[in-house]
Every structure is written in C-alpha cells, then in structure tokens.
Amino acid sequence: MANDGTIRIHRSIAGSGAAFRVTFVPYDSDDQGVAGVRSFHEAQQVRAFLKTLGVSQDLIADALRQLAAGRSASLPNVSLSESAVKNAGLTTAAATAGGRR
C-alpha cells in the first residue's frame, strides 16, 4: 500500500544541532498527529535519505535547489511505500496510535 503526501525539508541556520529536518506528511493524516522527523547534518545525507525512500532523482534535485534558494523545500504528491515510511521512521503519531482510516 502506498502513502501519498508531502515531504518537507527545513534547514536550520542557528544552533549546533542537525542542520536539516525531513518530515513526511501523508494526505490522509487530516493534519492530526505529528509527522515523524529525521534529522541530518549535511545536504548529501538528505539526498541519500530521499534516495532510500525511492524519491526520483528529479525530485531530489528539485528539493536541493529549493534548499539552496531558501531555508525549506517541499515535495508534494510523493508516493512512498508503507514499508519505506515505517523503515525510515517517518510514521505519524496518529498512524502508530490508532491505525489508518
């Protein structure tokens, strides 16, 4: 089963923590719960992570262009397998607490 949604990437400028935070927000989440977050220190780590999720090279390149132009990137209409979302730690709190509708 596929999960359709938006991958959001935010680059933090201040602080000593991870520079990039990646979230996946499924369209059927109704904005309930908190999306799982993965953190990375380098853009190349974000690229590799998106590749492991099965995101196309074109979308990865677009995300990195968006990050180079500003502090965030958004990749709408992404379809990820349920196992990819689970293995990547990007499940939402609502999905893990109560399942899908």
SULFENCOR-V596793 format. One line per field, one symbol per residue. ss: DSSP state (A for helix, B for strand, O for the rest). psi: psi as a letter, one per 30 degrees, with the letter a starting at -180 (. if undefined). A space follows every 50 residues. Layout:
BEGIN
ss = ???
psi = ???
END
This chain:
BEGIN
ss = OBBBBBBBBBBOOOOOOOOBBBBBBBAAAOOOOOOOBBBBOOAAAAAAAA AAAOOOAAAAAAAAAAAAAOOBBBBBBBBBBAAAAAAOOOOOAAAAAAOO O
psi = kkjkakkkkkkkellgakfkkklkjkfgfhgklkkkkkklfleeeeeeee effgkleeeeeeeeeeeefaflkkjlhkjkleeeeeffgglleeefegal .
END
